[in-house]
Amino acid sequence: MPNVIVSDTSCLILFYKIEEFDLLKKVFGKLHITETVQKEFNQQIPDWIEIVEPTTNLHQGLSNYLDKGEATAISLAAEHENSLLIIDEIKGRKAAKEMGIPVTGSLGVLITAKNNGHLQAIKPIINKIQKTNFRISKELIERVLDKVNES
């Protein structure tokens, strides 16, 4: 498990909307977010989420083509050698990967949760996700369910 888990806003919003927010705590124990991500999330932050600001100006350059939350989250993750970034947006994931930052997304969190015994099945969670405005393709759902033997 990486030393530092940094989350972008989309995962926080999604897990909050589907009332599975504590699953993030069960899987990771502690998350780091930036003040920008906290403002975008716009909800009360529990004590297992720490607000940490990046110490470099990397996010300023990233803000030219990513939203501010993604830019600051990537910047914060880049400052830690053994980090994992939870990010769903394709442009942000691509930028982070190009910088050598390991990434996962909301569905990756569900896979980890099931593999670690925190969930019996992820299909009911995916059904809840599909009732939100979170966009997810049928192909991706099929790949995820296949990966956890729920197809």
C-alpha positions in Angstrom: 0.0 0.0 0.0 1.4 3.4 -0.9 2.4 5.7 1.9 0.3 8.7 0.7 -3.1 8.4 -0.9 -4.2 11.7 -2.7 -7.7 12.1 -3.9 -9.2 14.4 -6.6 -12.7 15.7 -6.1 -14.7 13.4 -8.4 -14.2 10.3 -6.3 -15.1 12.1 -3.1 -18.3 13.5 -4.6 -19.3 10.1 -6.1 -18.8 8.1 -2.9 -20.6 10.8 -1.0 -23.6 10.8 -3.4 -24.0 7.0 -3.3 -23.6 7.0 0.5 -20.4 4.9 0.4 -18.0 7.6 1.7 -16.7 5.4 4.5 -15.6 2.8 2.0 -12.7 5.2 1.2 -11.6 5.1 4.9 -12.0 1.3 5.0 -9.8 0.8 1.9 -7.1 3.5 2.5 -7.3 4.6 6.2 -6.3 8.1 5.4 -6.6 10.4 2.4 -4.8 13.6 1.5 -6.6 16.3 -0.4 -5.7 19.9 -1.2 -7.7 22.9 -0.1 -8.9 23.4 -3.7 -10.3 19.8 -3.7 -12.0 20.5 -0.4 -13.6 23.6 -1.8 -14.8 21.7 -4.9 -16.1 18.9 -2.7 -18.0 21.5 -0.6 -18.9 19.1 2.2 -17.7 18.5 5.8 -14.4 16.7 5.8 -14.0 13.8 8.3 -10.9 13.5 10.5 -9.4 10.8 8.3 -9.0 13.2 5.4 -6.1 15.6 5.8 -5.8 18.8 3.9 -2.3 19.3 2.6 -1.1 21.9 0.2 1.6 21.2 -2.5 4.9 22.8 -1.7 5.8 23.3 -5.4 4.3 25.4 -8.1 3.7 22.4 -10.4 0.0 22.8 -10.2 0.2 26.3 -11.8 1.5 24.8 -15.1 -1.0 21.9 -14.9 -3.9 24.4 -14.5 -3.4 25.5 -18.0 -5.2 22.4 -19.3 -6.7 20.7 -16.2 -9.1 22.0 -13.6 -7.6 23.4 -10.4 -8.6 20.4 -8.2 -7.0 17.9 -10.6 -3.9 20.1 -10.9 -3.3 20.5 -7.2 -4.0 16.8 -6.5 -1.5 15.7 -9.2 1.0 18.3 -7.8 0.6 16.9 -4.2 0.9 13.3 -5.4 4.0 14.2 -7.4 5.7 15.4 -4.2 5.6 11.9 -2.5 7.7 9.1 -3.8 5.3 6.3 -2.8 1.9 7.8 -3.5 -1.3 6.8 -5.2 -3.6 9.3 -6.9 -7.4 8.7 -7.0 -8.5 10.5 -10.2 -11.3 9.7 -12.7 -10.9 12.3 -15.5 -9.0 11.0 -18.5 -6.9 14.1 -19.1 -5.8 14.2 -15.4 -5.0 10.5 -15.4 -3.0 10.8 -18.5 -1.0 13.8 -17.1 -0.3 11.9 -13.8 0.8 8.7 -15.6 3.1 10.7 -17.8 4.7 12.0 -14.6 5.1 8.5 -13.3 2.4 8.8 -10.6 0.4 5.6 -10.0 -3.3 6.2 -10.4 -6.6 4.5 -9.7 -10.1 5.7 -10.2 -13.4 5.3 -8.4 -14.0 1.9 -10.0 -10.5 0.9 -9.0 -11.3 1.8 -5.4 -14.3 -0.6 -5.6 -12.1 -3.4 -7.0 -9.6 -2.9 -4.2 -12.4 -2.8 -1.6 -13.7 -6.2 -2.9 -10.3 -7.7 -3.1 -9.5 -6.6 0.5 -12.8 -8.0 1.8 -14.6 -4.7 2.4 -17.3 -5.5 -0.1 -19.1 -8.8 -0.9 -20.0 -7.6 -4.4 -19.4 -4.4 -6.4 -22.4 -4.8 -8.8 -24.8 -3.2 -6.3 -22.5 -0.2 -5.9 -22.2 0.1 -9.7 -26.0 0.1 -9.9 -26.0 3.0 -7.4 -23.3 4.8 -9.5 -25.4 4.5 -12.6 -28.3 6.4 -10.9 -26.0 9.4 -10.6 -24.6 11.7 -13.3 -21.2 9.9 -13.2 -20.5 8.7 -16.7 -19.3 5.2 -17.1 -19.4 3.0 -20.3 -20.9 -0.4 -20.5 -17.6 -1.7 -21.7 -15.8 -0.4 -18.6 -18.5 -1.9 -16.3 -18.1 -5.2 -18.0 -14.3 -5.2 -17.6 -14.6 -4.3 -14.0 -17.2 -6.9 -13.2 -15.1 -9.5 -15.1 -12.0 -8.5 -13.1 -13.8 -9.3 -9.8 -15.6 -12.4 -11.2 -19.1 -10.8 -11.2 -19.8 -11.0 -14.9 
